[in-house]
Amino acid sequence: MARLKERILKLQNESFFLLIIGLLAAAFFSATFVVNRALSLEGGHWYWTASLRFFSRFFF
């Protein structure tokens, strides 16, 4: 685990690593909108979409 942490700390200054992290963050962010839209089109209750939106922002 310590080796992995050292490797991540070493890569943090490289622009490619930062680009990958940014793309992953954008993918998770946009996925919440797609899932929320699908839930609302299926007639799901707003409680589910609100809780999904909250937990996705809280954990990601």
mmCIF file of the N, C-alpha and C atoms, coordinates in Angstrom:
data_MODEL
# 
_entry.id   MODEL 
# 
loop_
_atom_site.group_PDB 
_atom_site.id 
_atom_site.type_symbol 
_atom_site.label_atom_id 
_atom_site.label_alt_id 
_atom_site.label_comp_id 
_atom_site.label_asym_id 
_atom_site.label_entity_id 
_atom_site.label_seq_id 
_atom_site.pdbx_PDB_ins_code 
_atom_site.Cartn_x 
_atom_site.Cartn_y 
_atom_site.Cartn_z 
_atom_site.occupancy 
_atom_site.B_iso_or_equiv 
_atom_site.pdbx_formal_charge 
_atom_site.auth_seq_id 
_atom_site.auth_comp_id 
_atom_site.auth_asym_id 
_atom_site.auth_atom_id 
_atom_site.pdbx_PDB_model_num 
ATOM 1   N N  . MET A 1 1  ? 0.824   -1.192 0.000   1.00 0.00 ? 1  MET A N  1 
ATOM 2   C CA . MET A 1 1  ? 0.000   0.000  0.000   1.00 0.00 ? 1  MET A CA 1 
ATOM 3   C C  . MET A 1 1  ? 0.867   1.254  0.000   1.00 0.00 ? 1  MET A C  1 
ATOM 4   N N  . ALA A 1 2  ? 1.975   1.201  0.703   1.00 0.00 ? 2  ALA A N  1 
ATOM 5   C CA . ALA A 1 2  ? 2.866   2.360  0.756   1.00 0.00 ? 2  ALA A CA 1 
ATOM 6   C C  . ALA A 1 2  ? 3.476   2.639  -0.617  1.00 0.00 ? 2  ALA A C  1 
ATOM 7   N N  . ARG A 1 3  ? 3.754   1.579  -1.374  1.00 0.00 ? 3  ARG A N  1 
ATOM 8   C CA . ARG A 1 3  ? 4.310   1.765  -2.722  1.00 0.00 ? 3  ARG A CA 1 
ATOM 9   C C  . ARG A 1 3  ? 3.307   2.464  -3.638  1.00 0.00 ? 3  ARG A C  1 
ATOM 10  N N  . LEU A 1 4  ? 2.053   2.068  -3.513  1.00 0.00 ? 4  LEU A N  1 
ATOM 11  C CA . LEU A 1 4  ? 1.014   2.687  -4.325  1.00 0.00 ? 4  LEU A CA 1 
ATOM 12  C C  . LEU A 1 4  ? 0.859   4.162  -3.971  1.00 0.00 ? 4  LEU A C  1 
ATOM 13  N N  . LYS A 1 5  ? 0.890   4.456  -2.696  1.00 0.00 ? 5  LYS A N  1 
ATOM 14  C CA . LYS A 1 5  ? 0.765   5.843  -2.254  1.00 0.00 ? 5  LYS A CA 1 
ATOM 15  C C  . LYS A 1 5  ? 1.936   6.680  -2.762  1.00 0.00 ? 5  LYS A C  1 
ATOM 16  N N  . GLU A 1 6  ? 3.140   6.132  -2.723  1.00 0.00 ? 6  GLU A N  1 
ATOM 17  C CA . GLU A 1 6  ? 4.313   6.835  -3.238  1.00 0.00 ? 6  GLU A CA 1 
ATOM 18  C C  . GLU A 1 6  ? 4.184   7.082  -4.738  1.00 0.00 ? 6  GLU A C  1 
ATOM 19  N N  . ARG A 1 7  ? 3.688   6.082  -5.442  1.00 0.00 ? 7  ARG A N  1 
ATOM 20  C CA . ARG A 1 7  ? 3.528   6.214  -6.904  1.00 0.00 ? 7  ARG A CA 1 
ATOM 21  C C  . ARG A 1 7  ? 2.494   7.286  -7.244  1.00 0.00 ? 7  ARG A C  1 
ATOM 22  N N  . ILE A 1 8  ? 1.400   7.313  -6.508  1.00 0.00 ? 8  ILE A N  1 
ATOM 23  C CA . ILE A 1 8  ? 0.367   8.322  -6.759  1.00 0.00 ? 8  ILE A CA 1 
ATOM 24  C C  . ILE A 1 8  ? 0.895   9.712  -6.452  1.00 0.00 ? 8  ILE A C  1 
ATOM 25  N N  . LEU A 1 9  ? 1.610   9.861  -5.356  1.00 0.00 ? 9  LEU A N  1 
ATOM 26  C CA . LEU A 1 9  ? 2.176   11.161 -5.016  1.00 0.00 ? 9  LEU A CA 1 
ATOM 27  C C  . LEU A 1 9  ? 3.186   11.617 -6.054  1.00 0.00 ? 9  LEU A C  1 
ATOM 28  N N  . LYS A 1 10 ? 3.914   10.680 -6.629  1.00 0.00 ? 10 LYS A N  1 
ATOM 29  C CA . LYS A 1 10 ? 4.882   11.011 -7.668  1.00 0.00 ? 10 LYS A CA 1 
ATOM 30  C C  . LYS A 1 10 ? 4.185   11.450 -8.955  1.00 0.00 ? 10 LYS A C  1 
ATOM 31  N N  . LEU A 1 11 ? 3.060   10.820 -9.274  1.00 0.00 ? 11 LEU A N  1 
ATOM 32  C CA . LEU A 1 11 ? 2.349   11.116 -10.519 1.00 0.00 ? 11 LEU A CA 1 
ATOM 33  C C  . LEU A 1 11 ? 1.482   12.357 -10.442 1.00 0.00 ? 11 LEU A C  1 
ATOM 34  N N  . GLN A 1 12 ? 1.239   12.878 -9.260  1.00 0.00 ? 12 GLN A N  1 
ATOM 35  C CA . GLN A 1 12 ? 0.321   14.000 -9.127  1.00 0.00 ? 12 GLN A CA 1 
ATOM 36  C C  . GLN A 1 12 ? 0.772   15.236 -9.896  1.00 0.00 ? 12 GLN A C  1 
ATOM 37  N N  . ASN A 1 13 ? 2.038   15.389 -10.129 1.00 0.00 ? 13 ASN A N  1 
ATOM 38  C CA . ASN A 1 13 ? 2.538   16.561 -10.834 1.00 0.00 ? 13 ASN A CA 1 
ATOM 39  C C  . ASN A 1 13 ? 2.550   16.386 -12.344 1.00 0.00 ? 13 ASN A C  1 
ATOM 40  N N  . GLU A 1 14 ? 2.284   15.206 -12.820 1.00 0.00 ? 14 GLU A N  1 
ATOM 41  C CA . GLU A 1 14 ? 2.269   14.982 -14.260 1.00 0.00 ? 14 GLU A CA 1 
ATOM 42  C C  . GLU A 1 14 ? 0.910   15.346 -14.833 1.00 0.00 ? 14 GLU A C  1 
ATOM 43  N N  . SER A 1 15 ? 0.913   16.023 -15.948 1.00 0.00 ? 15 SER A N  1 
ATOM 44  C CA . SER A 1 15 ? -0.324  16.525 -16.527 1.00 0.00 ? 15 SER A CA 1 
ATOM 45  C C  . SER A 1 15 ? -1.223  15.394 -17.041 1.00 0.00 ? 15 SER A C  1 
ATOM 46  N N  . PHE A 1 16 ? -0.639  14.299 -17.511 1.00 0.00 ? 16 PHE A N  1 
ATOM 47  C CA . PHE A 1 16 ? -1.450  13.187 -17.998 1.00 0.00 ? 16 PHE A CA 1 
ATOM 48  C C  . PHE A 1 16 ? -2.271  12.577 -16.866 1.00 0.00 ? 16 PHE A C  1 
ATOM 49  N N  . PHE A 1 17 ? -1.663  12.421 -15.699 1.00 0.00 ? 17 PHE A N  1 
ATOM 50  C CA . PHE A 1 17 ? -2.366  11.886 -14.534 1.00 0.00 ? 17 PHE A CA 1 
ATOM 51  C C  . PHE A 1 17 ? -3.530  12.808 -14.150 1.00 0.00 ? 17 PHE A C  1 
ATOM 52  N N  . LEU A 1 18 ? -3.281  14.103 -14.165 1.00 0.00 ? 18 LEU A N  1 
ATOM 53  C CA . LEU A 1 18 ? -4.331  15.058 -13.826 1.00 0.00 ? 18 LEU A CA 1 
ATOM 54  C C  . LEU A 1 18 ? -5.455  15.040 -14.859 1.00 0.00 ? 18 LEU A C  1 
ATOM 55  N N  . LEU A 1 19 ? -5.108  14.843 -16.106 1.00 0.00 ? 19 LEU A N  1 
ATOM 56  C CA . LEU A 1 19 ? -6.118  14.746 -17.150 1.00 0.00 ? 19 LEU A CA 1 
ATOM 57  C C  . LEU A 1 19 ? -6.995  13.525 -16.955 1.00 0.00 ? 19 LEU A C  1 
ATOM 58  N N  . ILE A 1 20 ? -6.413  12.397 -16.617 1.00 0.00 ? 20 ILE A N  1 
ATOM 59  C CA . ILE A 1 20 ? -7.171  11.169 -16.383 1.00 0.00 ? 20 ILE A CA 1 
ATOM 60  C C  . ILE A 1 20 ? -8.110  11.344 -15.187 1.00 0.00 ? 20 ILE A C  1 
ATOM 61  N N  . ILE A 1 21 ? -7.618  11.932 -14.116 1.00 0.00 ? 21 ILE A N  1 
ATOM 62  C CA . ILE A 1 21 ? -8.457  12.173 -12.939 1.00 0.00 ? 21 ILE A CA 1 
ATOM 63  C C  . ILE A 1 21 ? -9.618  13.101 -13.296 1.00 0.00 ? 21 ILE A C  1 
ATOM 64  N N  . GLY A 1 22 ? -9.363  14.123 -14.073 1.00 0.00 ? 22 GLY A N  1 
ATOM 65  C CA . GLY A 1 22 ? -10.418 15.042 -14.498 1.00 0.00 ? 22 GLY A CA 1 
ATOM 66  C C  . GLY A 1 22 ? -11.469 14.365 -15.368 1.00 0.00 ? 22 GLY A C  1 
ATOM 67  N N  . LEU A 1 23 ? -11.027 13.507 -16.270 1.00 0.00 ? 23 LEU A N  1 
ATOM 68  C CA . LEU A 1 23 ? -11.970 12.792 -17.134 1.00 0.00 ? 23 LEU A CA 1 
ATOM 69  C C  . LEU A 1 23 ? -12.826 11.807 -16.340 1.00 0.00 ? 23 LEU A C  1 
ATOM 70  N N  . LEU A 1 24 ? -12.230 11.141 -15.368 1.00 0.00 ? 24 LEU A N  1 
ATOM 71  C CA . LEU A 1 24 ? -13.006 10.240 -14.512 1.00 0.00 ? 24 LEU A CA 1 
ATOM 72  C C  . LEU A 1 24 ? -14.035 11.006 -13.687 1.00 0.00 ? 24 LEU A C  1 
ATOM 73  N N  . ALA A 1 25 ? -13.645 12.148 -13.164 1.00 0.00 ? 25 ALA A N  1 
ATOM 74  C CA . ALA A 1 25 ? -14.573 12.964 -12.386 1.00 0.00 ? 25 ALA A CA 1 
ATOM 75  C C  . ALA A 1 25 ? -15.730 13.442 -13.261 1.00 0.00 ? 25 ALA A C  1 
ATOM 76  N N  . ALA A 1 26 ? -15.435 13.848 -14.480 1.00 0.00 ? 26 ALA A N  1 
ATOM 77  C CA . ALA A 1 26 ? -16.487 14.296 -15.392 1.00 0.00 ? 26 ALA A CA 1 
ATOM 78  C C  . ALA A 1 26 ? -17.425 13.152 -15.762 1.00 0.00 ? 26 ALA A C  1 
ATOM 79  N N  . ALA A 1 27 ? -16.882 11.959 -15.930 1.00 0.00 ? 27 ALA A N  1 
ATOM 80  C CA . ALA A 1 27 ? -17.717 10.804 -16.267 1.00 0.00 ? 27 ALA A CA 1 
ATOM 81  C C  . ALA A 1 27 ? -18.678 10.474 -15.130 1.00 0.00 ? 27 ALA A C  1 
ATOM 82  N N  . PHE A 1 28 ? -18.193 10.473 -13.891 1.00 0.00 ? 28 PHE A N  1 
ATOM 83  C CA . PHE A 1 28 ? -19.074 10.208 -12.761 1.00 0.00 ? 28 PHE A CA 1 
ATOM 84  C C  . PHE A 1 28 ? -20.119 11.308 -12.602 1.00 0.00 ? 28 PHE A C  1 
ATOM 85  N N  . PHE A 1 29 ? -19.713 12.550 -12.825 1.00 0.00 ? 29 PHE A N  1 
ATOM 86  C CA . PHE A 1 29 ? -20.639 13.673 -12.689 1.00 0.00 ? 29 PHE A CA 1 
ATOM 87  C C  . PHE A 1 29 ? -21.754 13.594 -13.719 1.00 0.00 ? 29 PHE A C  1 
ATOM 88  N N  . SER A 1 30 ? -21.400 13.305 -14.977 1.00 0.00 ? 30 SER A N  1 
ATOM 89  C CA . SER A 1 30 ? -22.419 13.245 -16.027 1.00 0.00 ? 30 SER A CA 1 
ATOM 90  C C  . SER A 1 30 ? -23.278 11.991 -15.909 1.00 0.00 ? 30 SER A C  1 
ATOM 91  N N  . ALA A 1 31 ? -22.736 10.916 -15.353 1.00 0.00 ? 31 ALA A N  1 
ATOM 92  C CA . ALA A 1 31 ? -23.521 9.693  -15.196 1.00 0.00 ? 31 ALA A CA 1 
ATOM 93  C C  . ALA A 1 31 ? -24.694 9.909  -14.252 1.00 0.00 ? 31 ALA A C  1 
ATOM 94  N N  . THR A 1 32 ? -24.528 10.771 -13.262 1.00 0.00 ? 32 THR A N  1 
ATOM 95  C CA . THR A 1 32 ? -25.646 11.031 -12.343 1.00 0.00 ? 32 THR A CA 1 
ATOM 96  C C  . THR A 1 32 ? -26.802 11.699 -13.070 1.00 0.00 ? 32 THR A C  1 
ATOM 97  N N  . PHE A 1 33 ? -26.514 12.582 -14.020 1.00 0.00 ? 33 PHE A N  1 
ATOM 98  C CA . PHE A 1 33 ? -27.581 13.226 -14.778 1.00 0.00 ? 33 PHE A CA 1 
ATOM 99  C C  . PHE A 1 33 ? -28.318 12.226 -15.657 1.00 0.00 ? 33 PHE A C  1 
ATOM 100 N N  . VAL A 1 34 ? -27.593 11.310 -16.267 1.00 0.00 ? 34 VAL A N  1 
ATOM 101 C CA . VAL A 1 34 ? -28.215 10.301 -17.128 1.00 0.00 ? 34 VAL A CA 1 
ATOM 102 C C  . VAL A 1 34 ? -29.120 9.386  -16.305 1.00 0.00 ? 34 VAL A C  1 
ATOM 103 N N  . VAL A 1 35 ? -28.629 8.933  -15.159 1.00 0.00 ? 35 VAL A N  1 
ATOM 104 C CA . VAL A 1 35 ? -29.425 8.042  -14.309 1.00 0.00 ? 35 VAL A CA 1 
ATOM 105 C C  . VAL A 1 35 ? -30.638 8.785  -13.745 1.00 0.00 ? 35 VAL A C  1 
ATOM 106 N N  . ASN A 1 36 ? -30.458 10.032 -13.335 1.00 0.00 ? 36 ASN A N  1 
ATOM 107 C CA . ASN A 1 36 ? -31.593 10.812 -12.832 1.00 0.00 ? 36 ASN A CA 1 
ATOM 108 C C  . ASN A 1 36 ? -32.658 10.994 -13.904 1.00 0.00 ? 36 ASN A C  1 
ATOM 109 N N  . ARG A 1 37 ? -32.240 11.262 -15.122 1.00 0.00 ? 37 ARG A N  1 
ATOM 110 C CA . ARG A 1 37 ? -33.199 11.453 -16.216 1.00 0.00 ? 37 ARG A CA 1 
ATOM 111 C C  . ARG A 1 37 ? -33.946 10.146 -16.511 1.00 0.00 ? 37 ARG A C  1 
ATOM 112 N N  . ALA A 1 38 ? -33.226 9.043  -16.506 1.00 0.00 ? 38 ALA A N  1 
ATOM 113 C CA . ALA A 1 38 ? -33.860 7.751  -16.758 1.00 0.00 ? 38 ALA A CA 1 
ATOM 114 C C  . ALA A 1 38 ? -34.865 7.423  -15.661 1.00 0.00 ? 38 ALA A C  1 
ATOM 115 N N  . LEU A 1 39 ? -34.516 7.716  -14.420 1.00 0.00 ? 39 LEU A N  1 
ATOM 116 C CA . LEU A 1 39 ? -35.454 7.475  -13.315 1.00 0.00 ? 39 LEU A CA 1 
ATOM 117 C C  . LEU A 1 39 ? -36.700 8.342  -13.434 1.00 0.00 ? 39 LEU A C  1 
ATOM 118 N N  . SER A 1 40 ? -36.517 9.591  -13.818 1.00 0.00 ? 40 SER A N  1 
ATOM 119 C CA . SER A 1 40 ? -37.681 10.471 -13.916 1.00 0.00 ? 40 SER A CA 1 
ATOM 120 C C  . SER A 1 40 ? -38.574 10.097 -15.094 1.00 0.00 ? 40 SER A C  1 
ATOM 121 N N  . LEU A 1 41 ? -37.998 9.619  -16.183 1.00 0.00 ? 41 LEU A N  1 
ATOM 122 C CA . LEU A 1 41 ? -38.809 9.203  -17.332 1.00 0.00 ? 41 LEU A CA 1 
ATOM 123 C C  . LEU A 1 41 ? -39.601 7.927  -17.046 1.00 0.00 ? 41 LEU A C  1 
ATOM 124 N N  . GLU A 1 42 ? -39.075 7.088  -16.184 1.00 0.00 ? 42 GLU A N  1 
ATOM 125 C CA . GLU A 1 42 ? -39.758 5.844  -15.830 1.00 0.00 ? 42 GLU A CA 1 
ATOM 126 C C  . GLU A 1 42 ? -40.842 6.059  -14.784 1.00 0.00 ? 42 GLU A C  1 
ATOM 127 N N  . GLY A 1 43 ? -40.970 7.286  -14.320 1.00 0.00 ? 43 GLY A N  1 
ATOM 128 C CA . GLY A 1 43 ? -42.010 7.570  -13.342 1.00 0.00 ? 43 GLY A CA 1 
ATOM 129 C C  . GLY A 1 43 ? -41.586 7.348  -11.911 1.00 0.00 ? 43 GLY A C  1 
ATOM 130 N N  . GLY A 1 44 ? -40.292 7.312  -11.682 1.00 0.00 ? 44 GLY A N  1 
ATOM 131 C CA . GLY A 1 44 ? -39.794 7.133  -10.332 1.00 0.00 ? 44 GLY A CA 1 
ATOM 132 C C  . GLY A 1 44 ? -40.087 8.346  -9.468  1.00 0.00 ? 44 GLY A C  1 
ATOM 133 N N  . HIS A 1 45 ? -40.147 8.114  -8.186  1.00 0.00 ? 45 HIS A N  1 
ATOM 134 C CA . HIS A 1 45 ? -40.449 9.193  -7.265  1.00 0.00 ? 45 HIS A CA 1 
ATOM 135 C C  . HIS A 1 45 ? -39.248 10.124 -7.132  1.00 0.00 ? 45 HIS A C  1 
ATOM 136 N N  . TRP A 1 46 ? -39.484 11.385 -6.850  1.00 0.00 ? 46 TRP A N  1 
ATOM 137 C CA . TRP A 1 46 ? -38.405 12.353 -6.779  1.00 0.00 ? 46 TRP A CA 1 
ATOM 138 C C  . TRP A 1 46 ? -37.475 12.084 -5.602  1.00 0.00 ? 46 TRP A C  1 
ATOM 139 N N  . TYR A 1 47 ? -37.935 11.338 -4.606  1.00 0.00 ? 47 TYR A N  1 
ATOM 140 C CA . TYR A 1 47 ? -37.062 10.992 -3.482  1.00 0.00 ? 47 TYR A CA 1 
ATOM 141 C C  . TYR A 1 47 ? -35.840 10.209 -3.965  1.00 0.00 ? 47 TYR A C  1 
ATOM 142 N N  . TRP A 1 48 ? -36.051 9.305  -4.910  1.00 0.00 ? 48 TRP A N  1 
ATOM 143 C CA . TRP A 1 48 ? -34.949 8.480  -5.386  1.00 0.00 ? 48 TRP A CA 1 
ATOM 144 C C  . TRP A 1 48 ? -33.937 9.311  -6.152  1.00 0.00 ? 48 TRP A C  1 
ATOM 145 N N  . THR A 1 49 ? -34.410 10.201 -7.000  1.00 0.00 ? 49 THR A N  1 
ATOM 146 C CA . THR A 1 49 ? -33.463 11.009 -7.770  1.00 0.00 ? 49 THR A CA 1 
ATOM 147 C C  . THR A 1 49 ? -32.731 12.000 -6.877  1.00 0.00 ? 49 THR A C  1 
ATOM 148 N N  . ALA A 1 50 ? -33.415 12.543 -5.886  1.00 0.00 ? 50 ALA A N  1 
ATOM 149 C CA . ALA A 1 50 ? -32.749 13.475 -4.976  1.00 0.00 ? 50 ALA A CA 1 
ATOM 150 C C  . ALA A 1 50 ? -31.706 12.767 -4.124  1.00 0.00 ? 50 ALA A C  1 
ATOM 151 N N  . SER A 1 51 ? -32.031 11.583 -3.641  1.00 0.00 ? 51 SER A N  1 
ATOM 152 C CA . SER A 1 51 ? -31.055 10.859 -2.823  1.00 0.00 ? 51 SER A CA 1 
ATOM 153 C C  . SER A 1 51 ? -29.870 10.397 -3.663  1.00 0.00 ? 51 SER A C  1 
ATOM 154 N N  . LEU A 1 52 ? -30.123 9.976  -4.905  1.00 0.00 ? 52 LEU A N  1 
ATOM 155 C CA . LEU A 1 52 ? -29.025 9.594  -5.788  1.00 0.00 ? 52 LEU A CA 1 
ATOM 156 C C  . LEU A 1 52 ? -28.114 10.777 -6.059  1.00 0.00 ? 52 LEU A C  1 
ATOM 157 N N  . ARG A 1 53 ? -28.703 11.929 -6.310  1.00 0.00 ? 53 ARG A N  1 
ATOM 158 C CA . ARG A 1 53 ? -27.918 13.128 -6.569  1.00 0.00 ? 53 ARG A CA 1 
ATOM 159 C C  . ARG A 1 53 ? -27.086 13.504 -5.338  1.00 0.00 ? 53 ARG A C  1 
ATOM 160 N N  . PHE A 1 54 ? -27.681 13.411 -4.157  1.00 0.00 ? 54 PHE A N  1 
ATOM 161 C CA . PHE A 1 54 ? -26.960 13.743 -2.929  1.00 0.00 ? 54 PHE A CA 1 
ATOM 162 C C  . PHE A 1 54 ? -25.797 12.790 -2.703  1.00 0.00 ? 54 PHE A C  1 
ATOM 163 N N  . PHE A 1 55 ? -26.048 11.493 -2.793  1.00 0.00 ? 55 PHE A N  1 
ATOM 164 C CA . PHE A 1 55 ? -24.993 10.531 -2.516  1.00 0.00 ? 55 PHE A CA 1 
ATOM 165 C C  . PHE A 1 55 ? -23.897 10.551 -3.577  1.00 0.00 ? 55 PHE A C  1 
ATOM 166 N N  . SER A 1 56 ? -24.251 10.823 -4.819  1.00 0.00 ? 56 SER A N  1 
ATOM 167 C CA . SER A 1 56 ? -23.211 10.890 -5.848  1.00 0.00 ? 56 SER A CA 1 
ATOM 168 C C  . SER A 1 56 ? -22.314 12.093 -5.630  1.00 0.00 ? 56 SER A C  1 
ATOM 169 N N  . ARG A 1 57 ? -22.859 13.215 -5.187  1.00 0.00 ? 57 ARG A N  1 
ATOM 170 C CA . ARG A 1 57 ? -22.033 14.386 -4.903  1.00 0.00 ? 57 ARG A CA 1 
ATOM 171 C C  . ARG A 1 57 ? -21.227 14.188 -3.623  1.00 0.00 ? 57 ARG A C  1 
ATOM 172 N N  . PHE A 1 58 ? -21.809 13.461 -2.680  1.00 0.00 ? 58 PHE A N  1 
ATOM 173 C CA . PHE A 1 58 ? -21.152 13.263 -1.402  1.00 0.00 ? 58 PHE A CA 1 
ATOM 174 C C  . PHE A 1 58 ? -19.959 12.318 -1.527  1.00 0.00 ? 58 PHE A C  1 
ATOM 175 N N  . PHE A 1 59 ? -20.102 11.260 -2.309  1.00 0.00 ? 59 PHE A N  1 
ATOM 176 C CA . PHE A 1 59 ? -19.042 10.272 -2.408  1.00 0.00 ? 59 PHE A CA 1 
ATOM 177 C C  . PHE A 1 59 ? -18.081 10.523 -3.545  1.00 0.00 ? 59 PHE A C  1 
ATOM 178 N N  . PHE A 1 60 ? -18.499 11.227 -4.579  1.00 0.00 ? 60 PHE A N  1 
ATOM 179 C CA . PHE A 1 60 ? -17.603 11.477 -5.706  1.00 0.00 ? 60 PHE A CA 1 
ATOM 180 C C  . PHE A 1 60 ? -17.272 12.911 -5.715  1.00 0.00 ? 60 PHE A C  1 
# 
